[in-house]
Amino acid sequence: MEIAAVAVPILVQIAALALFFMGAGMFVVLLKGCFVLRRMARSTPRDYKEVLLKSPMVPAVSTIAIPRDASEESRQFTRRLLDLHFGRNEVVIVLDGPNETELETWIRELRLTASSRPVAEDLPMAPVRGVYESRDPIRVVVVDKESGGVADSWNAGVNAASSPVVGILEPENEFEPMVLLRLIQPMLESYEDTIAVCGVAPPPPAEGMAAQFGALESLRAWLTRCAAYSERNMLLPIPGCGVLVRRDAVIHAGGFTGGKLELFMRLHALALAAKKPYRIAFLPQPVSYRRVPDNFTDLRRMVMRDQREIAAAYHNRSFIAGPWGWQALRELYCARSVRPKLEMALYLLAVFGLVAGWVDVYLALLVLLSTVAMGMVLSMGAVVLREVVDPNSADPKRMAAMFFAAIPENFGYRQLRNLWLIAGFRGQAGRERKGSGKTAQGRPSEAAVSSQKK
């Protein structure tokens, strides 16, 4: 007991100080993201979307859609893609193992007819059962294939695409009709060096506590993983972003092994291994953003999906990106895996120490300062920095609502979110262990792996 009485306060102090410095480092990254966005705002080129809409020099884009089913929501999403303003936009819809009823629904919805159009085999994918095109004057291609998963479906979409640029927009995103015209502009500035463009902005304000927490989550990620990372040309996509990527770059990378995060890691790694100038451009404009959650169930789903994608990329980092994998995910791993575990362990130690009389009130206040108070500083700071980036769009009501939402966010939700993050990371690790030793669909090609090793 005497050893515990001495050890527990020391452990609490060490953990509290570690979390405090981790929070301080996160605040520095937020500041860096703000400075990057300020510089980008001053150097933003003119908007040429009207000219690009009519120019034959603009490369064609194949926008890939992977609907989960044939529901009204999925069909509406594909209609939104067909309505995008772009000179040459082809929509490639990949149906991952649909049943007869779902296939008939899509045939009726888009007035499809069987097509003899070939599907390339540049990337691994499940067998294709049929290809369809619309009888209407719209550029849409529907690929019906055996079930193979999300990554396999992305690969099938890239194989079926006939354009040199591939667009990736997801059903959970809100995006404007001009999204492709805006995303293509950074690519046209230096087409040979620019292998991808990522465009995203924080979501607009919404009512409800869950929506406010989701907006704060997106805002912090926007300032760090997008803005701050882009300064080092290490941009990693966040939920809600719209993406354009060169088709040849995706094929050279061996295609999709998971989500967009894994693809971007591999694009970075192969470009660095080749030792050639390259750029993954960041467009910090509201061309696309993640729809804010309506309730805490949606919020949990949003957090867990992002966490599982990060965990999958971390566990496969050496395979995906070689020695660069740890460098790319080091900060994310500390923020999304180490910090939640350390924080929850600190809470348990502090409570146990208080009950046993080993932790005094001042040490308990240090715990709150390094966790709850630091969390409020980060969230409130992100809100203020967002207004600093674009003072012309300042909305006092929106700013006040999100600013004060940081208080309940860190009293209760923060601790719940820690449990979600821990569960998401451990759950993905369990799935990786179960799947070890099996050949997964969508793994990079041997040529891509050997290219990275060289």
Secondary structure, DSSP 4 states (H G I P E B T S, - for coil): -HHHHHHHHHHHHHHHHHHHHHHHHHHHHHHHHHHHHHHHHHTPPP--HHHHHH-TTSPPEEEEE--SSSSHHHHHHHHHHHT---TTEEEEEEEES--HHHHHHHHHHHTEEE-------SS--PPEEEEEEESSSS-EEEEEE----HHHHHHHHHHH--SSEEEE--TTEEE-TTHHHHHHHHHHHTTTTEEEEEE--PPPP-SSHHHHHHHHHHHHHIIIIIIIHHHTT-----TT-EEEEEHHHHHHTTS-SSSHHHHHHHHHHHHHHHT---EEEEE-STTEEEPPPSSHHHHHHHHHHHHHHHHHHHHTHHHHHTTHHHHHHHHHHIIIIIHHHHHHHHHHHHHHHHHHT-S-HHHHHHHHIIIIIHHHHHHHHHHHHHHHH-GGG--HHHHHHHHHHHHHIIIIIHHHHHHHHHHHHHHHHHHHHHHTTS--TTPPPHHHHHHHH-
